[in-house]
Amino acid sequence: MNHWYYRVFRDFSLIAEVDNIHFTFVDTGVAHGATYWHSVSAVNYFFHESIQTTGIAIEMPSPLP
C-alpha cells in the first residue's frame, strides 16, 4: 500500500485521520435527521495528500418513536 493514512472530512472539515490498516471509520459526531457531506483523501509517506474524493451526502435516520 502506498498510502500512510487517510483523512476523513464531514461538510468539508477534517474530522479524522485513519491509519491505512483500518478500512472502516464510524462518524459518531452526527445528529439524527441531519444530512452530511463526507469525503476522503489519502496521504502518502512523503506527506503528499491526494485530492478529496467526490463527496457523498448521507442522511442520518431519525430515531424511532
Contacts in CASP RR format, 6 or more apart in sequence:
PFRMAT RR
TARGET T0000
AUTHOR 0000-0000-0000
METHOD contacts of the structure
MODEL  1
MNHWYYRVFRDFSLIAEVDNIHFTFVDTGVAHGATYWHSVSAVNYFFHES
IQTTGIAIEMPSPLP
1 20 0 8 1.000
2 44 0 8 1.000
2 45 0 8 1.000
3 20 0 8 1.000
3 42 0 8 1.000
3 43 0 8 1.000
3 44 0 8 1.000
4 19 0 8 1.000
4 20 0 8 1.000
4 43 0 8 1.000
4 44 0 8 1.000
4 45 0 8 1.000
5 17 0 8 1.000
5 18 0 8 1.000
5 19 0 8 1.000
5 20 0 8 1.000
5 42 0 8 1.000
5 43 0 8 1.000
6 17 0 8 1.000
6 18 0 8 1.000
6 20 0 8 1.000
6 40 0 8 1.000
6 41 0 8 1.000
6 42 0 8 1.000
6 43 0 8 1.000
7 14 0 8 1.000
7 16 0 8 1.000
7 17 0 8 1.000
7 18 0 8 1.000
7 40 0 8 1.000
7 41 0 8 1.000
7 42 0 8 1.000
7 43 0 8 1.000
7 49 0 8 1.000
8 14 0 8 1.000
8 15 0 8 1.000
8 16 0 8 1.000
8 17 0 8 1.000
8 18 0 8 1.000
8 25 0 8 1.000
8 27 0 8 1.000
8 38 0 8 1.000
8 39 0 8 1.000
8 40 0 8 1.000
9 15 0 8 1.000
9 38 0 8 1.000
9 39 0 8 1.000
9 40 0 8 1.000
9 41 0 8 1.000
9 52 0 8 1.000
10 27 0 8 1.000
10 30 0 8 1.000
10 36 0 8 1.000
10 37 0 8 1.000
10 38 0 8 1.000
11 36 0 8 1.000
11 37 0 8 1.000
12 37 0 8 1.000
12 39 0 8 1.000
15 27 0 8 1.000
15 29 0 8 1.000
16 25 0 8 1.000
16 27 0 8 1.000
17 43 0 8 1.000
18 25 0 8 1.000
27 36 0 8 1.000
27 38 0 8 1.000
30 36 0 8 1.000
30 60 0 8 1.000
31 60 0 8 1.000
32 60 0 8 1.000
32 61 0 8 1.000
32 62 0 8 1.000
32 63 0 8 1.000
33 59 0 8 1.000
33 60 0 8 1.000
33 61 0 8 1.000
33 62 0 8 1.000
34 59 0 8 1.000
34 60 0 8 1.000
35 57 0 8 1.000
35 58 0 8 1.000
35 59 0 8 1.000
35 60 0 8 1.000
36 57 0 8 1.000
36 58 0 8 1.000
36 60 0 8 1.000
37 55 0 8 1.000
37 56 0 8 1.000
37 57 0 8 1.000
37 58 0 8 1.000
38 55 0 8 1.000
38 56 0 8 1.000
38 58 0 8 1.000
39 52 0 8 1.000
39 53 0 8 1.000
39 54 0 8 1.000
39 55 0 8 1.000
39 56 0 8 1.000
40 52 0 8 1.000
40 53 0 8 1.000
41 49 0 8 1.000
41 50 0 8 1.000
41 51 0 8 1.000
41 52 0 8 1.000
41 53 0 8 1.000
42 49 0 8 1.000
42 50 0 8 1.000
43 49 0 8 1.000
43 50 0 8 1.000
END
